[in-house]
Amino acid sequence: MNRKEKIEAMLADDPTDTFLRYSLAMELRGEGDHEASLKRLDELIRQTPPYVPAFFMSAQQMVELGRVDQARSVLRDGIDQARLQGDAHAAAEMSELLMSLGELGEEDDQL
């Protein structure tokens, strides 16, 4: 049984476990299944309360896939949510990534 299968088996026992759901999204990313990974991360972003690390990981993947403007939007929402949840470290990490994007993607996203 590989790591992904182990996570899926544990999720079968507790489908609401946020960390396991996040771990599965990271495994999917590692396999190159970005759409499935982004879908899982989006579910974590939309839960109450949102899972802050999901914003950062989602934005990183979006940048890798050339979806820079989408990444910017996710980062802005993630920064707001991190601040609301008192996670200054996550807010700072996402702010740094957002600033590093600069002008990237604006022309590509308009095509």
C-alpha positions as CSV (number, residue, x, y, z in Angstrom):
1,M,0.0,0.0,0.0
2,N,1.5,3.3,-1.1
3,R,1.3,6.6,0.9
4,K,-1.7,7.8,-1.1
5,E,-3.6,4.6,-0.5
6,K,-2.9,4.8,3.2
7,I,-4.2,8.3,3.4
8,E,-7.3,7.3,1.5
9,A,-7.9,4.4,3.9
10,M,-7.6,6.7,6.9
11,L,-10.0,9.1,5.2
12,A,-12.5,6.3,4.7
13,D,-12.5,6.1,8.6
14,D,-12.7,9.8,9.1
15,P,-13.6,11.8,6.0
16,T,-13.7,15.1,7.9
17,D,-10.0,15.0,9.0
18,T,-8.7,18.2,7.6
19,F,-5.0,17.2,7.8
20,L,-5.6,13.9,6.0
21,R,-7.6,15.8,3.3
22,Y,-4.7,18.2,2.9
23,S,-2.3,15.4,2.8
24,L,-4.2,13.7,0.0
25,A,-4.2,17.0,-2.0
26,M,-0.4,17.1,-1.6
27,E,0.0,13.5,-2.7
28,L,-2.1,14.3,-5.8
29,R,0.1,17.2,-6.5
30,G,3.1,15.0,-6.2
31,E,1.6,12.6,-8.8
32,G,1.1,15.6,-11.2
33,D,-2.7,15.4,-10.9
34,H,-3.0,19.1,-10.4
35,E,-6.7,19.4,-11.1
36,A,-7.6,16.8,-8.5
37,S,-5.2,18.4,-6.0
38,L,-6.7,21.9,-6.6
39,K,-10.2,20.6,-6.2
40,R,-9.3,19.1,-2.8
41,L,-7.6,22.3,-1.7
42,D,-10.6,24.3,-2.8
43,E,-12.8,22.2,-0.6
44,L,-10.5,23.0,2.3
45,I,-10.6,26.7,1.5
46,R,-14.4,26.6,1.4
47,Q,-14.9,24.8,4.7
48,T,-15.7,26.6,7.9
49,P,-13.2,27.7,9.1
50,P,-11.1,27.7,6.0
51,Y,-7.8,25.7,6.3
52,V,-5.2,28.4,5.8
53,P,-2.3,26.2,4.4
54,A,-4.6,25.3,1.5
55,F,-4.6,28.8,0.2
56,F,-0.8,28.9,-0.1
57,M,-0.5,25.4,-1.7
58,S,-3.3,26.2,-4.1
59,A,-1.7,29.4,-5.1
60,Q,1.7,27.8,-5.6
61,Q,0.2,25.2,-7.9
62,M,-1.7,27.8,-9.9
63,V,1.6,29.7,-10.4
64,E,3.2,26.5,-11.7
65,L,0.3,26.0,-14.1
66,G,0.5,29.6,-15.4
67,R,-2.7,30.7,-13.6
68,V,-1.0,33.7,-12.0
69,D,-4.1,36.0,-11.7
70,Q,-6.0,33.2,-10.1
71,A,-3.1,32.6,-7.7
72,R,-3.1,36.3,-6.8
73,S,-6.8,36.1,-5.9
74,V,-6.3,33.0,-3.8
75,L,-3.4,34.6,-2.0
76,R,-5.3,37.8,-1.2
77,D,-8.2,35.7,0.3
78,G,-5.6,33.5,2.1
79,I,-3.9,36.5,3.6
80,D,-7.2,37.9,4.9
81,Q,-8.2,34.5,6.3
82,A,-4.8,34.0,8.0
83,R,-5.0,37.3,9.7
84,L,-8.6,36.6,10.8
85,Q,-7.3,33.3,12.3
86,G,-4.3,35.0,13.9
87,D,-1.7,33.2,11.8
88,A,0.8,36.0,11.1
89,H,3.4,33.5,9.8
90,A,1.1,32.2,7.0
91,A,-0.1,35.7,6.2
92,A,3.6,36.8,5.8
93,E,4.4,33.7,3.6
94,M,1.5,34.4,1.3
95,S,2.3,38.1,1.2
96,E,5.8,37.3,0.1
97,L,4.6,35.0,-2.6
98,L,2.1,37.6,-3.8
99,M,4.8,40.3,-4.0
100,S,7.2,37.9,-5.8
101,L,4.6,37.5,-8.6
102,G,5.0,41.2,-9.6
103,E,3.8,41.6,-13.1
104,L,3.9,37.9,-14.0
105,G,1.0,36.5,-15.8
106,E,-1.1,39.5,-16.5
107,E,-0.5,39.3,-20.3
108,D,-0.8,35.5,-20.3
109,D,-4.1,35.5,-18.5
110,Q,-5.6,37.9,-21.0
111,L,-4.9,35.7,-24.0
